[in-house]
Amino acid sequence: MTAVTFDTLAFANKLKRAGLDSTIAETQAAATAEIFSDLSKNQLATKDDIRILREDIQRLEMKMYGFIAKSVSFTVVILGSIQTLLHFM
């Protein structure tokens, strides 16, 4: 998994230049870095996650096509049987 990089020093310096107290700016930078780290580890989909999801969707599509083909075949057999029965009545 690729880590999200966040330059805490640059962020803290920008906050300080904007007039924020040094301690608050550094604490804010650390908290923001922690949030980005948590998001990248637990919340964001990776390329592998997306690849696995695509494979799952493809497998599901194949199952659906199989089910539909079986349903159509079954329907044709039933209708053919009904037609044959009606023909002999």
N, C-alpha and C positions, 0 to 999 in steps of 0.2 A: 504494500500500500504506500502511495506517495504521501509524504507528510506535507501539510500546509505550512509554509514558512511565514513568519510574522516578525518583523523587525521591531522589537519592543523598545530598543534604544531610540530609534528614529521617531516612533510614535510618542514616547515620553517627551522627547525634545520638542516635538511640535506642540504638545500640550503645554509645556513650560513656556515656549515662545508666545503662546496664546494667553499667558498670564496665570496659568494654574500652578498651584503650589507644587514643589518638587516631589514631596512624598505622595501626594494625591496623584500626580501625573505618572509616577513610577508604579503605583498600586493599580491604577487604571490600565496601564500597559500590560502588567502581569496578568490581570484578570481577563483582559481581552485575548491575550495569547492562550490562556487556559481554555477559554470558550472555543477559540478556533481549533485548538488541539482536540478537544472533546468532540466537536462537530466532525472533524476529519476522521477520527477513529470510530465513532459510533453512529453518525447520522448520514453521512454522504455515501452515495453508491460509488463503488470503484468500477473500473472497466471490467474486472472479473465478475462483479455482481451483475452487471448489465449483460455480459456474455452468458452467464448461467441463466438469467431470466429469459433471454432470447431462446436458449436451448429448451427451456421448460415450455415456452409458448409453442415452439415448433413441435415438440412431442405431443402437446395437447391438441394442436391442429390435426396431427396425424390420427390421433384417437378419434377426434370428431369426424374426420373424413371416413374413417373405418365404420363408425357407428351409423353415419348417414348412408353409406353404401349398403350395410347390412339391413338397415330399415327399408330402403328402397327395394332391395331384393326380396325381403320378407313380404312387403306389400304386393309386389308383382306375383309372387307365388300364391298369396291368399286370393288376389283378384282372379288369377288364372284358375284356381280351384273353384271359386264361386261360379265363374263362367262355365266351367266344365259341368258342375252340378246342375246349373240352370239349363244347360243344353240337353241333358238327359231327362229332365222333368217333363 
